[in-house]
Amino acid sequence: MSEISQLLHYAAALSGCVGLLYTGVLLVVALVSVLAPTSERRKDARTTLTILVRRRPR
């Protein structure tokens, strides 16, 4: 039974790390979309941000 408990612990930790990584990527792309020096890069960053936070119909 302890093996299942340990596996669930690792799965939860991995899930948390992936969530933090995804949040960090969103933050970086949002900053680039605001602070990029050229309008083309800002547009590309906004497009990427739109793709990353797109909501899918249920």
C-alpha positions in Angstrom: 0.0 0.0 0.0 2.9 2.4 0.6 4.0 2.1 -3.0 0.7 3.4 -4.2 0.9 6.2 -1.7 4.4 7.1 -2.8 3.3 7.0 -6.5 0.4 9.4 -5.8 2.8 11.7 -4.0 5.2 11.8 -7.0 2.3 12.3 -9.4 1.0 15.2 -7.3 4.4 16.8 -7.1 4.9 16.4 -10.9 1.5 17.9 -11.5 2.4 20.9 -9.4 5.7 21.4 -11.1 4.1 21.3 -14.6 1.5 23.8 -13.4 4.2 26.2 -12.2 6.1 25.8 -15.4 3.0 26.5 -17.5 2.3 29.6 -15.4 5.9 30.8 -15.9 5.6 30.4 -19.7 2.4 32.3 -19.7 4.0 35.1 -17.7 7.0 35.4 -20.0 4.8 35.4 -23.2 2.5 38.0 -21.6 5.6 40.2 -20.8 7.0 39.8 -24.3 3.6 40.8 -25.8 3.7 44.0 -23.9 7.4 44.9 -23.8 8.7 43.7 -27.2 10.5 46.5 -29.2 8.9 45.7 -32.6 5.2 45.5 -33.4 5.7 42.2 -35.2 7.2 40.5 -32.2 4.4 41.9 -30.0 1.8 40.5 -32.5 3.5 37.1 -32.5 3.6 37.0 -28.7 -0.1 37.9 -28.5 -1.0 35.2 -31.0 1.0 32.7 -28.9 -0.7 33.8 -25.7 -4.1 33.4 -27.4 -3.2 29.9 -28.4 -2.0 29.0 -24.9 -5.0 30.3 -23.0 -7.6 29.3 -25.6 -10.7 27.7 -24.0 -12.1 24.7 -25.7 -15.9 24.2 -25.9 -17.3 21.5 -23.6 
